[in-house]
């Protein structure tokens, strides 16, 4: 079997253990490097088993060679799944601390090193020549890339796999390039000012993505399935959908529980998801110039730093209104649906008829936290946004900060409590 792990690009910090015996400390600073396993050029048969680890950096491209046989005390691999490992040498008294390595390449490299330490025959392995490293092999990986013209867009070569931040703007993209989904280190993706129409499910492959900016595109539907990807639920902090053509955010957007900043200015939104209050970490929300008439009652559960809802067509109400004086007894279908929503049982069109899926999607949340459907009473009440945010932008040119909220009451008990004290929910 041939292994391809004899050359490894990574960050390396060489720690001199002798300093510790003299109560001295070295300020740890890693540098990008290339590690190789091989034999010195020109070795004859007598030295065919003399293997070395060679460390090359930008300051020392010729490299420093460390013999392997009887010179490695220990290899620490506890954090190899994070791209980290440490090779402890006898002479010199140093630890070669590896970080930011590709996990697969690192495991392969350590596998070859282990075989060398065990004295196994490595004839089937193509070892490195231990020649001086080229500038390309030791240059620091590119982590940031900004493309603002179509002529700069890479068509014949791939994006650098080390990218952590990527901006592609003004390139008239109609769909997201599938090559972007292979950038596993990406934390920030900005595809604003293009012509993108859909967000594919493959975006969930970006498991470290914390910022997603898709402003100024042609997106009409934000797919619910995107929100159900566990990777995005854990990582996504900022979502910018401003200046698109979105009419409705899916209920499933409330599964992105780590969102801190949500922006969807200048869309065609008429309602917000009724369970938006589940986004407990949300600090900033901006929804200027949409078509919102009311806010869902759960919005008042949020504790925001800033909210901007200017330019919407909010209904004008003075106090509160209720649609009926009593709550109907729920049907068996609604009882089952309430139980499914309360227990958060997952469902899809593969499990249930499409009609039942849409019925479950229409769930309303009562101020008590339970869910309800047709058997409920609708209410609207006017509240001040200053109750939920430290900084509030006026919602109209008169400087008002009061908005109507809409909610539903699931039972006679909740209806009676609301009638006795309509403001109790927000205290």
VONU-987631 format. One record per residue (C-alpha): chain; z, x, y. Coordinates in nm, 3 decimals, padded with zeros to 5 digits. Each point is the difference from the previous one (the first is absolute). Layout:
BEGIN
{A, {Z, X, Y}}
...
end
This chain:
BEGIN
{A, {00.000, 00.000, 00.000}}
{A, {-00.084, 00.130, 00.347}}
{A, {00.250, -00.056, 00.282}}
{A, {-00.095, -00.005, 00.362}}
{A, {00.345, 00.082, 00.137}}
{A, {-00.026, 00.381, 00.048}}
{A, {-00.051, -00.038, 00.374}}
{A, {00.225, -00.223, 00.210}}
{A, {-00.016, -00.088, 00.370}}
{A, {00.340, -00.090, 00.140}}
{A, {00.269, 00.088, 00.251}}
{A, {00.218, 00.296, -00.101}}
{A, {00.329, 00.133, 00.131}}
{A, {00.118, 00.331, -00.150}}
{A, {00.380, 00.011, 00.011}}
{A, {00.172, 00.337, -00.039}}
{A, {00.307, -00.058, -00.216}}
{A, {00.146, 00.338, 00.097}}
{A, {00.069, -00.132, 00.349}}
{A, {00.257, -00.244, -00.136}}
{A, {00.204, 00.285, -00.151}}
{A, {00.032, 00.148, 00.349}}
{A, {00.088, -00.336, 00.153}}
{A, {-00.333, -00.010, 00.182}}
{A, {-00.235, -00.294, 00.037}}
{A, {-00.369, -00.012, 00.057}}
{A, {-00.148, -00.284, 00.200}}
{A, {-00.214, -00.176, -00.256}}
{A, {-00.360, -00.039, 00.107}}
{A, {-00.271, -00.071, -00.252}}
{A, {-00.363, 00.095, 00.048}}
{A, {-00.313, -00.122, -00.168}}
{A, {-00.097, 00.226, -00.286}}
{A, {-00.194, 00.043, -00.321}}
{A, {00.175, 00.084, -00.326}}
{A, {-00.201, 00.145, -00.289}}
{A, {00.069, 00.102, -00.358}}
{A, {-00.217, 00.277, -00.142}}
{A, {-00.051, 00.364, -00.088}}
{A, {-00.072, 00.287, 00.233}}
{A, {-00.374, 00.082, 00.024}}
{A, {-00.097, 00.286, -00.226}}
{A, {00.283, -00.038, -00.250}}
{A, {-00.088, 00.152, -00.334}}
{A, {00.095, -00.116, -00.348}}
{A, {00.343, 00.166, 00.025}}
{A, {00.090, -00.221, 00.292}}
{A, {-00.169, -00.317, -00.112}}
{A, {00.332, -00.182, -00.017}}
{A, {00.125, 00.113, 00.341}}
{A, {-00.009, -00.317, 00.207}}
{A, {00.093, -00.040, 00.364}}
{A, {00.073, -00.270, 00.251}}
{A, {-00.181, 00.078, 00.322}}
{A, {00.105, -00.151, 00.333}}
{A, {-00.257, -00.003, 00.282}}
{A, {00.063, -00.123, 00.354}}
{A, {-00.191, 00.005, 00.328}}
{A, {00.198, 00.310, 00.103}}
{A, {-00.054, 00.173, -00.334}}
{A, {-00.332, -00.101, -00.150}}
{A, {00.006, 00.297, -00.241}}
{A, {00.309, -00.155, -00.150}}
{A, {00.324, 00.113, -00.162}}
{A, {00.009, 00.028, -00.378}}
{A, {00.307, -00.071, -00.214}}
{A, {-00.003, 00.085, -00.374}}
{A, {00.083, -00.296, -00.224}}
{A, {00.125, 00.163, -00.322}}
{A, {00.377, 00.059, 00.004}}
{A, {00.007, -00.065, 00.374}}
{A, {00.050, -00.375, 00.033}}
{A, {00.359, -00.113, -00.036}}
{A, {-00.052, -00.374, 00.030}}
{A, {-00.244, -00.270, 00.113}}
{A, {00.152, -00.305, 00.171}}
{A, {-00.210, -00.313, -00.052}}
{A, {00.239, -00.286, 00.080}}
{A, {-00.214, -00.117, 00.294}}
{A, {-00.342, 00.081, -00.142}}
{A, {-00.101, -00.366, 00.037}}
{A, {00.039, 00.050, 00.377}}
{A, {-00.224, 00.309, 00.000}}
{A, {00.297, 00.240, 00.006}}
{A, {00.116, 00.283, -00.228}}
{A, {00.178, 00.335, 00.023}}
{A, {-00.079, 00.322, -00.191}}
{A, {00.295, 00.242, -00.012}}
{A, {-00.095, 00.369, -00.033}}
{A, {00.213, 00.291, -00.119}}
{A, {-00.182, 00.262, 00.206}}
{A, {-00.018, -00.035, 00.288}}
{A, {00.305, -00.228, 00.027}}
{A, {-00.198, -00.292, 00.138}}
{A, {-00.052, -00.369, -00.058}}
{A, {-00.355, -00.125, 00.047}}
{A, {00.059, -00.353, 00.132}}
{A, {-00.307, -00.221, -00.042}}
{A, {-00.050, -00.324, 00.194}}
{A, {-00.278, -00.237, 00.106}}
{A, {-00.198, 00.075, -00.313}}
{A, {-00.228, -00.241, -00.183}}
{A, {00.217, -00.130, -00.282}}
{A, {-00.269, 00.024, -00.271}}
{A, {-00.104, 00.351, 00.104}}
{A, {00.364, 00.111, 00.020}}
{A, {00.077, -00.127, -00.349}}
{A, {-00.310, 00.175, -00.135}}
{A, {00.096, 00.324, 00.177}}
{A, {00.354, -00.010, -00.141}}
{A, {-00.137, -00.081, -00.346}}
{A, {-00.205, 00.320, 00.002}}
{A, {00.299, 00.195, 00.134}}
{A, {00.218, -00.135, -00.281}}
{A, {-00.252, 00.107, -00.264}}
{A, {-00.015, 00.346, 00.155}}
{A, {00.381, 00.027, -00.010}}
{A, {00.001, -00.105, -00.366}}
{A, {-00.255, 00.273, -00.082}}
{A, {-00.263, -00.242, -00.122}}
{A, {-00.365, 00.094, -00.030}}
{A, {-00.181, -00.093, 00.320}}
{A, {-00.351, 00.095, -00.113}}
{A, {-00.108, -00.364, 00.028}}
{A, {00.108, -00.012, 00.366}}
{A, {-00.220, 00.124, 00.284}}
{A, {00.248, 00.201, 00.208}}
{A, {-00.040, 00.088, 00.366}}
{A, {-00.145, 00.336, 00.096}}
{A, {00.284, 00.076, 00.246}}
{A, {-00.251, 00.093, 00.265}}
{A, {00.091, -00.041, 00.372}}
{A, {00.000, -00.365, 00.103}}
{A, {-00.270, -00.138, 00.225}}
{A, {00.090, -00.147, 00.337}}
{A, {-00.100, -00.345, -00.127}}
{A, {00.251, 00.015, -00.286}}
{A, {00.300, 00.087, 00.216}}
{A, {-00.072, -00.192, 00.318}}
{A, {00.245, -00.277, 00.076}}
{A, {-00.120, -00.334, -00.137}}
{A, {-00.136, -00.241, 00.258}}
{A, {00.241, -00.289, 00.053}}
{A, {-00.151, -00.176, 00.302}}
{A, {-00.358, -00.114, 00.054}}
{A, {-00.145, -00.201, 00.291}}
{A, {-00.358, -00.131, -00.013}}
{A, {-00.127, -00.188, 00.305}}
{A, {-00.378, 00.020, -00.041}}
{A, {-00.224, -00.098, -00.287}}
{A, {-00.171, 00.339, -00.011}}
{A, {00.334, 00.169, -00.081}}
{A, {00.066, -00.228, -00.297}}
{A, {-00.007, 00.199, -00.329}}
{A, {-00.286, -00.129, -00.214}}
{A, {-00.074, 00.297, -00.227}}
{A, {00.355, 00.131, -00.045}}
{A, {00.333, -00.160, -00.080}}
{A, {00.299, -00.043, 00.227}}
{A, {00.260, 00.277, -00.037}}
{A, {00.244, -00.116, -00.268}}
{A, {00.290, 00.138, 00.203}}
{A, {-00.049, -00.249, 00.285}}
{A, {00.312, -00.179, 00.120}}
{A, {-00.156, -00.165, 00.306}}
{A, {-00.354, -00.133, 00.032}}
{A, {-00.165, -00.173, 00.293}}
{A, {-00.356, -00.132, -00.024}}
{A, {-00.108, -00.191, 00.311}}
{A, {-00.326, -00.103, 00.164}}
{A, {-00.195, 00.059, -00.322}}
{A, {-00.113, -00.361, -00.053}}
{A, {00.153, -00.010, -00.348}}
{A, {-00.045, -00.339, -00.168}}
{A, {00.217, 00.087, -00.297}}
{A, {00.265, 00.259, -00.075}}
{A, {-00.143, 00.308, -00.169}}
{A, {00.131, 00.009, -00.358}}
{A, {00.051, 00.378, 00.028}}
{A, {00.286, -00.067, 00.242}}
{A, {00.197, -00.169, -00.279}}
{A, {00.021, 00.334, -00.183}}
{A, {00.199, 00.164, 00.282}}
{A, {00.336, -00.033, -00.170}}
{A, {00.192, 00.191, 00.272}}
{A, {-00.120, -00.230, 00.277}}
{A, {00.280, -00.151, 00.208}}
{A, {-00.199, -00.112, 00.306}}
{A, {-00.338, -00.173, -00.012}}
{A, {-00.170, -00.113, 00.322}}
{A, {-00.332, -00.182, -00.045}}
{A, {00.001, -00.176, 00.336}}
{A, {-00.317, -00.074, 00.197}}
{A, {-00.238, -00.051, -00.289}}
{A, {-00.162, -00.305, -00.163}}
{A, {00.217, -00.034, -00.310}}
{A, {00.002, -00.352, -00.144}}
{A, {00.240, 00.016, -00.296}}
{A, {00.298, 00.206, -00.114}}
{A, {-00.055, 00.084, -00.368}}
{A, {00.284, 00.003, -00.253}}
{A, {-00.073, 00.369, -00.068}}
{A, {00.188, 00.087, 00.317}}
{A, {00.316, -00.027, -00.211}}
{A, {-00.098, 00.332, -00.160}}
{A, {00.130, 00.163, 00.318}}
{A, {00.356, -00.002, -00.126}}
{A, {00.146, 00.189, 00.298}}
{A, {-00.174, -00.200, 00.273}}
{A, {00.243, -00.083, 00.280}}
{A, {-00.242, -00.086, 00.284}}
{A, {-00.314, -00.213, -00.033}}
{A, {-00.201, -00.067, 00.315}}
{A, {-00.300, -00.235, -00.023}}
{A, {-00.025, -00.119, 00.360}}
{A, {-00.338, -00.094, 00.152}}
{A, {-00.183, -00.091, -00.321}}
{A, {-00.155, -00.318, -00.145}}
{A, {00.273, -00.093, -00.248}}
{A, {00.028, -00.375, -00.052}}
{A, {00.230, -00.016, -00.304}}
{A, {00.297, 00.216, -00.085}}
{A, {00.006, -00.010, -00.379}}
{A, {00.331, -00.115, -00.156}}
{A, {-00.053, 00.234, -00.294}}
{A, {00.023, 00.303, 00.229}}
{A, {00.354, -00.101, 00.093}}
{A, {00.103, -00.028, -00.364}}
{A, {-00.064, 00.367, -00.076}}
{A, {00.333, 00.166, -00.066}}
{A, {-00.106, 00.330, 00.155}}
{A, {-00.069, -00.160, 00.339}}
{A, {00.315, -00.211, -00.017}}
{A, {00.202, 00.321, -00.019}}
{A, {-00.188, 00.223, 00.243}}
{A, {-00.166, -00.203, 00.277}}
{A, {00.188, 00.009, 00.333}}
{A, {-00.273, -00.078, 00.254}}
{A, {-00.285, -00.250, -00.029}}
{A, {-00.242, -00.046, 00.290}}
{A, {-00.254, -00.284, -00.038}}
{A, {-00.062, -00.056, 00.370}}
{A, {-00.339, -00.114, 00.129}}
{A, {-00.141, -00.147, -00.318}}
{A, {-00.091, -00.357, -00.099}}
{A, {00.297, -00.088, -00.219}}
{A, {00.099, -00.367, 00.003}}
{A, {00.294, 00.017, -00.237}}
{A, {00.229, 00.263, -00.144}}
{A, {00.081, -00.058, -00.368}}
{A, {00.350, -00.091, -00.110}}
{A, {-00.005, 00.315, -00.209}}
{A, {00.012, 00.220, 00.310}}
{A, {00.375, -00.062, -00.009}}
{A, {00.008, 00.213, -00.317}}
{A, {-00.063, 00.308, 00.219}}
{A, {00.374, 00.018, 00.051}}
{A, {00.001, 00.349, 00.155}}
{A, {-00.219, -00.096, 00.295}}
{A, {00.147, 00.116, 00.331}}
{A, {-00.296, -00.060, 00.232}}
{A, {-00.243, -00.293, -00.036}}
{A, {-00.286, -00.052, 00.245}}
{A, {-00.267, -00.270, -00.010}}
{A, {-00.091, -00.057, 00.366}}
{A, {-00.329, -00.168, 00.090}}
{A, {-00.069, -00.183, -00.324}}
{A, {-00.038, -00.371, -00.073}}
{A, {00.341, -00.059, -00.155}}
{A, {00.126, -00.357, 00.012}}
{A, {00.320, 00.042, -00.203}}
{A, {00.225, 00.276, -00.128}}
{A, {00.120, 00.017, -00.361}}
{A, {00.303, -00.230, -00.036}}
{A, {00.198, 00.275, -00.177}}
{A, {-00.058, 00.271, 00.262}}
{A, {00.377, 00.024, 00.039}}
{A, {00.009, 00.193, -00.327}}
{A, {-00.133, 00.309, 00.181}}
{A, {00.352, 00.119, 00.072}}
{A, {-00.107, 00.350, 00.112}}
{A, {-00.252, -00.125, 00.254}}
{A, {00.073, 00.137, 00.348}}
{A, {-00.323, -00.054, 00.194}}
{A, {-00.235, -00.296, -00.016}}
{A, {-00.296, -00.066, 00.227}}
{A, {-00.221, -00.309, -00.026}}
{A, {-00.155, -00.041, 00.346}}
{A, {-00.298, -00.225, 00.061}}
{A, {-00.007, -00.201, -00.319}}
{A, {00.016, -00.377, -00.049}}
{A, {00.363, -00.037, -00.101}}
{A, {00.152, -00.339, 00.083}}
{A, {00.338, 00.048, -00.167}}
{A, {00.196, 00.269, -00.179}}
{A, {00.151, -00.047, -00.346}}
{A, {00.376, -00.049, 00.002}}
{A, {00.055, 00.315, -00.208}}
{A, {-00.134, 00.203, 00.295}}
{A, {00.345, -00.043, 00.154}}
{A, {00.151, 00.201, -00.287}}
{A, {-00.168, 00.314, 00.131}}
{A, {00.186, 00.256, 00.210}}
{A, {-00.268, 00.173, 00.204}}
{A, {-00.018, 00.276, 00.256}}
{A, {-00.311, -00.148, 00.160}}
{A, {-00.208, -00.319, -00.025}}
{A, {-00.318, -00.087, 00.188}}
{A, {-00.154, -00.348, -00.046}}
{A, {-00.179, -00.035, 00.333}}
{A, {-00.315, -00.208, 00.021}}
{A, {00.061, -00.255, -00.276}}
{A, {-00.026, -00.379, 00.026}}
{A, {00.358, -00.092, -00.077}}
{A, {00.091, -00.370, -00.008}}
{A, {00.224, -00.123, 00.278}}
{A, {00.321, -00.168, -00.116}}
{A, {00.328, -00.056, 00.182}}
{A, {00.263, -00.016, -00.272}}
{A, {-00.070, -00.072, -00.365}}
{A, {-00.202, -00.246, -00.206}}
{A, {00.013, -00.113, -00.363}}
{A, {-00.280, -00.170, -00.191}}
{A, {00.220, -00.245, -00.197}}
{A, {00.356, -00.121, -00.032}}
{A, {00.030, 00.055, -00.375}}
{A, {-00.117, 00.236, -00.275}}
{A, {-00.186, -00.139, -00.301}}
{A, {00.120, 00.075, -00.353}}
{A, {-00.214, 00.290, -00.133}}
{A, {-00.241, -00.068, -00.284}}
{A, {00.023, 00.185, -00.331}}
{A, {-00.295, 00.218, 00.107}}
{A, {00.178, 00.095, 00.320}}
{A, {00.326, 00.067, -00.184}}
{A, {-00.183, 00.241, -00.231}}
{A, {-00.178, 00.163, 00.293}}
{A, {00.325, 00.040, 00.193}}
{A, {00.157, 00.171, -00.300}}
{A, {-00.296, 00.239, -00.038}}
{A, {00.013, 00.099, 00.367}}
{A, {00.378, 00.034, 00.005}}
{A, {-00.003, 00.228, -00.306}}
{A, {-00.300, 00.190, 00.139}}
{A, {-00.189, -00.040, -00.327}}
{A, {-00.338, 00.177, 00.034}}
{A, {-00.310, -00.210, -00.058}}
{A, {-00.376, 00.036, 00.024}}
{A, {-00.318, -00.194, -00.070}}
{A, {00.006, 00.149, -00.350}}
{A, {00.332, -00.173, -00.066}}
{A, {-00.047, -00.334, 00.176}}
{A, {-00.277, -00.231, 00.110}}
{A, {-00.137, 00.085, 00.344}}
{A, {00.131, -00.331, 00.136}}
{A, {00.357, 00.086, -00.105}}
{A, {-00.028, 00.350, 00.149}}
{A, {-00.103, -00.147, 00.336}}
{A, {00.285, -00.249, -00.026}}
{A, {00.251, 00.282, -00.053}}
{A, {-00.157, 00.194, 00.288}}
{A, {00.072, -00.294, 00.232}}
{A, {00.376, 00.036, -00.043}}
{A, {00.218, -00.055, 00.307}}
{A, {00.338, 00.163, 00.043}}
{A, {00.294, -00.206, 00.116}}
{A, {00.255, 00.149, 00.238}}
{A, {00.243, 00.017, -00.293}}
{A, {-00.235, 00.243, -00.177}}
{A, {-00.129, -00.239, -00.268}}
{A, {-00.365, -00.094, -00.032}}
{A, {-00.157, -00.344, 00.034}}
{A, {-00.342, -00.163, 00.003}}
{A, {-00.103, -00.359, 00.087}}
{A, {00.352, -00.139, -00.044}}
{A, {00.143, 00.142, 00.321}}
{A, {00.048, -00.079, 00.368}}
{A, {-00.180, 00.201, 00.263}}
{A, {00.181, 00.095, 00.320}}
{A, {-00.085, 00.192, 00.317}}
{A, {00.249, 00.152, 00.239}}
{A, {-00.028, 00.219, 00.309}}
{A, {00.171, 00.339, -00.011}}
{A, {00.010, 00.311, 00.217}}
{A, {-00.160, 00.317, -00.139}}
{A, {00.274, 00.204, 00.163}}
{A, {00.219, -00.111, -00.290}}
{A, {-00.200, 00.212, -00.242}}
{A, {-00.131, 00.296, 00.204}}
{A, {00.135, 00.256, 00.246}}
{A, {-00.330, 00.017, 00.191}}
{A, {-00.198, -00.322, 00.045}}
{A, {-00.335, -00.034, 00.170}}
{A, {-00.046, -00.337, 00.173}}
{A, {-00.208, -00.247, -00.199}}
{A, {-00.172, -00.144, 00.309}}
{A, {-00.087, 00.084, 00.360}}
{A, {00.312, -00.181, 00.120}}
{A, {00.217, 00.258, -00.176}}
{A, {00.140, -00.235, -00.264}}
{A, {00.158, 00.132, -00.318}}
{A, {00.067, -00.334, -00.173}}
{A, {-00.217, -00.092, -00.299}}
{A, {-00.010, -00.295, -00.242}}
{A, {00.096, 00.072, -00.359}}
{A, {-00.098, -00.217, -00.293}}
{A, {00.198, -00.039, -00.317}}
{A, {00.063, -00.228, -00.293}}
{A, {00.315, -00.155, -00.144}}
{A, {00.017, -00.029, -00.377}}
{A, {00.282, -00.249, -00.057}}
{A, {00.206, -00.277, 00.163}}
{A, {00.286, 00.248, 00.037}}
{A, {-00.214, 00.245, 00.203}}
{A, {-00.140, -00.285, 00.211}}
{A, {00.354, -00.121, 00.084}}
{A, {00.112, 00.352, 00.096}}
{A, {-00.304, 00.042, 00.226}}
{A, {00.058, -00.333, 00.171}}
{A, {00.364, 00.090, 00.063}}
{A, {-00.083, 00.343, 00.144}}
{A, {-00.369, 00.096, 00.041}}
{A, {00.089, 00.347, 00.126}}
{A, {00.238, 00.096, -00.279}}
{A, {-00.276, 00.180, -00.191}}
{A, {-00.047, 00.260, 00.272}}
{A, {00.362, 00.075, 00.075}}
end
